[in-house]
Amino acid sequence: MTAAIAEEKVRAAARWLSEQDPVPAHVVNVLKTKFDLKALQACEACKLASEYRGAALYG
């Protein structure tokens, strides 16, 4: 997998996660399965989703 594809998968997971209310239990495992991510990539998606939510709330 190229770095660009991996990065896009992380961004897609972050976008999806930022729209979830409530956030699913065991979110890292959900992201790993749903988006075929490694654990570190799933954690990066969580961080990015938090940033997306903050931007949506506070502009």
C-alpha positions, 0 to 999 in steps of 0.5 A: 500500500502506498503512503498516499493510499494509507493517508486517504484511508486515515482521512476517510476513517476520520471523516466517518468517525467525526459524523458518528454520534455517539462514537462507537465502543472500541473505536480503534477496532471498529476503524481497523476493521471498517477501513483496513487500518493498522492500530496506529493509523486508527489512532491517527484517524481518531485524532483527526476526527477530533480536529474535524469536530472541533473545526465544525463546532468552533469554525 
